[in-house]
Amino acid sequence: MARMDADADASAPLYQRIAAQIEAAIASGAMRAGARLPSVRALAQQHAVSMSTALQVYRWLENRGVAEARPKSGYFVAPRAPVLPEPMLDLRMEAPSLVNMDRVLQEFLWIVNDPLAVPSFHAQPARSLLPEAKLQALMAGVNRRHPEYASRCQMDGSAALRQQIARRAVSSGVQLRPDEIVITNGGLEAVYLALRTVAAAGDTIVLESPTYFHLLQVIESLGMRALEIPRIRATASRSRRWSSPPASPAQ
């Protein structure tokens, strides 16, 4: 995880600068996984800030996966995510090539039951990587406060969500008005709209391989061509497919 160097950025909010100091201490090894962090009150006193600012610090670190909250115990240094080995790729792809969806589907049907293949059609992380308990608590709280959300559909997206996105964008140096933000029904719709905005039928879209399987389908549905470029070079004898197979360039 790349550390945000907020402590060197005087324009960053105060809670982010404090969080960056704690994150730097954890990255240096001064604070190991499982170590207890100062209480919210102690952190507020240490940095001469309000309790709400100290709480923002820990929420920021929690969202970045650096700290974890334990009920009635406080905040602790979160375990570091395991370093995953590099995947083995299809060695036939040694240079950029145009993608033919017919061949993609053929190989997809061939590898769908291969235990060594990571399904690129299923862009979802493992459950162990998700803060499920926190997500459940947040969703339960929202459902209690706004039961109408379960039976109401807003075609233009939630006004409150657009407001929150605009507010958070300020900390990244981006000035947005809520009415400039488009809420989509998932990431694929966002990609679809973005591609239609910047490209037209017949254009070639360059993307790295491996990539998300359905992204290739979106590109083809718009009458565009996908040009895959290998992200890494592998030398393993057996490939673990993450993406679509290469295809010969179109004539």
C-alpha positions as CSV (number, residue, x, y, z in Angstrom):
1,M,0.0,0.0,0.0
2,A,1.5,3.3,-1.0
3,R,1.6,5.7,2.0
4,M,0.0,9.1,1.5
5,D,2.7,11.6,2.3
6,A,0.3,13.9,4.0
7,D,2.8,15.0,6.7
8,A,4.8,16.7,4.0
9,D,1.8,18.4,2.5
10,A,0.8,21.4,4.6
11,S,-2.4,21.8,2.6
12,A,-3.7,18.4,3.8
13,P,-6.3,18.4,6.5
14,L,-4.9,18.2,10.0
15,Y,-6.3,14.7,10.7
16,Q,-4.6,13.4,7.6
17,R,-1.3,14.9,8.6
18,I,-1.6,13.2,12.1
19,A,-2.7,9.9,10.4
20,A,0.4,10.1,8.1
21,Q,2.7,10.3,11.1
22,I,1.1,7.2,12.7
23,E,1.2,5.4,9.3
24,A,4.9,6.3,8.9
25,A,5.6,4.9,12.4
26,I,3.8,1.6,11.5
27,A,5.6,1.4,8.1
28,S,9.0,1.8,9.8
29,G,8.3,-1.1,12.1
30,A,8.1,1.0,15.3
31,M,4.6,-0.2,15.8
32,R,3.9,-3.9,14.9
33,A,0.7,-5.6,13.8
34,G,-1.6,-6.1,16.8
35,A,-0.1,-3.3,18.8
36,R,-2.6,-1.1,20.7
37,L,-2.8,2.5,19.4
38,P,-3.4,5.4,21.8
39,S,-7.0,5.9,22.8
40,V,-9.0,8.6,21.1
41,R,-8.7,10.8,24.2
42,A,-4.9,10.2,24.5
43,L,-4.4,11.0,20.8
44,A,-6.4,14.2,21.1
45,Q,-4.3,15.3,24.1
46,Q,-1.0,14.3,22.5
47,H,-1.7,16.5,19.4
48,A,-3.8,19.2,21.1
49,V,-6.8,18.5,18.9
50,S,-10.5,17.9,19.5
51,M,-11.9,14.4,20.2
52,S,-13.7,14.5,16.8
53,T,-10.4,15.2,15.0
54,A,-8.7,12.3,16.8
55,L,-11.6,10.1,15.8
56,Q,-11.3,11.2,12.2
57,V,-7.6,10.2,12.4
58,Y,-8.5,6.6,13.3
59,R,-11.3,6.4,10.8
60,W,-8.9,7.5,8.1
61,L,-6.4,4.9,9.1
62,E,-9.1,2.3,9.4
63,N,-10.4,3.0,5.9
64,R,-6.8,2.7,4.6
65,G,-6.4,-0.7,6.2
66,V,-3.7,0.5,8.6
67,A,-5.7,0.4,11.8
68,E,-8.6,-1.7,13.1
69,A,-11.2,-1.1,15.7
70,R,-12.0,-3.7,18.3
71,P,-15.3,-3.4,20.2
72,K,-14.8,-2.0,23.7
73,S,-11.0,-2.3,23.3
74,G,-10.0,0.6,21.1
75,Y,-7.8,0.8,18.0
76,F,-5.0,-1.5,17.0
77,V,-2.4,-1.8,14.2
78,A,-4.1,-3.9,11.5
79,P,-2.3,-7.1,10.3
80,R,-0.4,-6.5,7.1
81,A,-2.0,-8.0,3.9
82,P,-0.1,-11.0,2.7
83,V,2.2,-10.5,-0.3
84,L,0.7,-12.5,-3.1
85,P,3.0,-14.2,-5.7
86,E,3.0,-12.9,-9.2
87,P,0.4,-14.8,-11.3
88,M,1.6,-17.0,-14.2
89,L,0.4,-15.6,-17.5
90,D,-0.3,-17.1,-20.9
91,L,3.1,-17.2,-22.4
92,R,1.8,-17.1,-25.9
93,M,1.2,-13.4,-25.5
94,E,4.5,-11.7,-26.0
95,A,3.4,-8.5,-27.7
96,P,0.4,-6.3,-28.0
97,S,-2.5,-7.8,-29.9
98,L,-6.1,-7.0,-30.9
99,V,-8.7,-9.0,-29.1
100,N,-11.3,-11.2,-30.9
101,M,-14.2,-11.8,-28.6
102,D,-15.1,-15.1,-30.3
103,R,-11.8,-16.5,-29.3
104,V,-12.1,-15.0,-25.8
105,L,-15.4,-16.8,-25.3
106,Q,-14.0,-20.1,-26.6
107,E,-11.2,-20.0,-24.1
108,F,-13.5,-18.7,-21.3
109,L,-15.7,-21.8,-21.7
110,W,-12.5,-24.0,-21.7
111,I,-11.0,-22.6,-18.5
112,V,-14.1,-21.8,-16.5
113,N,-13.6,-24.9,-14.3
114,D,-9.8,-24.7,-14.1
115,P,-8.9,-24.4,-10.4
116,L,-5.7,-22.6,-11.4
117,A,-7.5,-19.9,-13.3
118,V,-8.4,-16.7,-11.6
119,P,-11.9,-15.8,-13.1
120,S,-11.5,-12.4,-14.7
121,F,-15.3,-12.4,-15.3
122,H,-15.8,-12.2,-11.6
123,A,-14.3,-9.0,-10.4
124,Q,-14.8,-9.5,-6.7
125,P,-12.2,-9.8,-3.9
126,A,-12.0,-12.7,-1.5
127,R,-14.3,-12.3,1.5
128,S,-11.3,-12.4,3.8
129,L,-10.1,-9.1,2.3
130,L,-13.4,-7.2,3.1
131,P,-14.4,-5.6,6.4
132,E,-17.7,-7.5,6.3
133,A,-18.7,-6.8,9.9
134,K,-18.2,-3.1,9.5
135,L,-20.1,-3.1,6.2
136,Q,-23.0,-4.9,7.8
137,A,-23.1,-2.5,10.7
138,L,-23.1,0.5,8.3
139,M,-25.8,-0.9,6.2
140,A,-27.9,-1.8,9.2
141,G,-27.6,1.7,10.5
142,V,-28.6,3.2,7.1
143,N,-31.6,0.9,6.9
144,R,-32.8,1.9,10.3
145,R,-32.4,5.6,9.6
146,H,-33.8,5.5,6.0
147,P,-36.1,2.5,5.6
148,E,-37.5,4.2,2.5
149,Y,-34.2,3.3,0.6
150,A,-35.3,-0.3,0.4
151,S,-38.3,0.5,-1.8
152,R,-37.3,3.7,-3.6
153,C,-35.4,4.1,-6.8
154,Q,-33.6,7.3,-7.7
155,M,-32.7,7.4,-11.3
156,D,-30.4,10.4,-10.9
157,G,-28.6,9.0,-7.9
158,S,-28.7,10.1,-4.3
159,A,-28.2,13.8,-3.8
160,A,-26.6,13.1,-0.4
161,L,-24.1,10.8,-2.0
162,R,-23.2,13.4,-4.6
163,Q,-22.7,15.9,-1.9
164,Q,-20.4,13.6,0.1
165,I,-18.3,12.8,-3.1
166,A,-17.9,16.5,-3.7
167,R,-16.9,17.1,-0.1
168,R,-14.3,14.3,-0.1
169,A,-12.9,15.5,-3.5
170,V,-11.9,18.8,-1.8
171,S,-9.2,16.9,0.2
172,S,-7.7,15.7,-3.1
173,G,-7.5,19.2,-4.5
174,V,-10.5,18.7,-6.8
175,Q,-13.3,21.2,-6.8
176,L,-16.6,19.7,-7.9
177,R,-20.2,20.7,-7.7
178,P,-22.7,18.0,-6.7
179,D,-24.7,18.6,-9.9
180,E,-21.5,17.8,-11.9
181,I,-21.3,14.3,-10.5
182,V,-23.0,11.4,-12.2
183,I,-24.0,8.4,-10.1
184,T,-24.0,5.1,-12.1
185,N,-25.4,1.7,-11.6
186,G,-22.1,0.0,-11.0
187,G,-18.6,0.3,-12.5
188,L,-19.4,-1.1,-15.9
189,E,-22.0,1.6,-16.6
190,A,-19.4,4.2,-15.6
191,V,-16.8,2.6,-18.0
192,Y,-19.5,2.4,-20.8
193,L,-20.3,6.1,-20.4
194,A,-16.6,7.1,-20.2
195,L,-15.8,5.2,-23.4
196,R,-18.7,6.7,-25.3
197,T,-17.5,10.2,-24.2
198,V,-13.9,9.9,-25.3
199,A,-14.1,7.4,-28.2
200,A,-16.2,6.4,-31.2
201,A,-17.0,3.2,-33.1
202,G,-13.9,2.0,-34.9
203,D,-11.5,3.4,-32.4
204,T,-8.9,1.2,-30.7
205,I,-8.9,1.1,-26.9
206,V,-5.5,0.2,-25.4
207,L,-5.6,-1.7,-22.1
208,E,-3.3,-3.9,-20.0
209,S,-3.6,-7.6,-19.9
210,P,-4.7,-9.3,-17.7
211,T,-7.9,-7.3,-17.6
212,Y,-11.5,-7.6,-16.6
213,F,-13.4,-10.0,-18.9
214,H,-16.6,-7.9,-19.2
215,L,-14.6,-4.8,-20.1
216,L,-13.7,-6.4,-23.4
217,Q,-17.4,-7.1,-24.0
218,V,-18.3,-3.5,-23.4
219,I,-15.6,-2.3,-25.8
220,E,-16.9,-4.7,-28.5
221,S,-20.5,-3.7,-27.9
222,L,-19.6,-0.1,-28.7
223,G,-18.1,-1.1,-32.0
224,M,-14.6,-0.4,-30.7
225,R,-11.5,-2.6,-30.8
226,A,-9.5,-3.7,-27.8
227,L,-5.7,-3.8,-27.9
228,E,-4.2,-5.8,-25.1
229,I,-0.7,-5.1,-23.9
230,P,1.0,-7.6,-21.5
231,R,1.5,-6.1,-18.0
232,I,4.3,-8.4,-17.0
233,R,6.4,-11.1,-18.6
234,A,6.4,-14.5,-17.1
235,T,8.6,-17.5,-17.5
236,A,6.6,-20.2,-15.7
237,S,5.9,-23.4,-17.6
238,R,2.2,-23.4,-16.8
239,S,0.0,-20.4,-17.1
240,R,-2.7,-19.3,-14.7
241,R,-5.2,-17.3,-16.8
242,W,-6.3,-14.0,-15.6
243,S,-7.5,-12.6,-18.8
244,S,-8.6,-13.3,-22.3
245,P,-6.4,-15.1,-24.8
246,P,-4.5,-13.2,-27.4
247,A,-5.8,-13.0,-30.9
248,S,-4.1,-12.3,-34.2
249,P,-4.4,-8.6,-35.2
250,A,-7.4,-7.9,-37.4
251,Q,-6.7,-7.8,-41.1
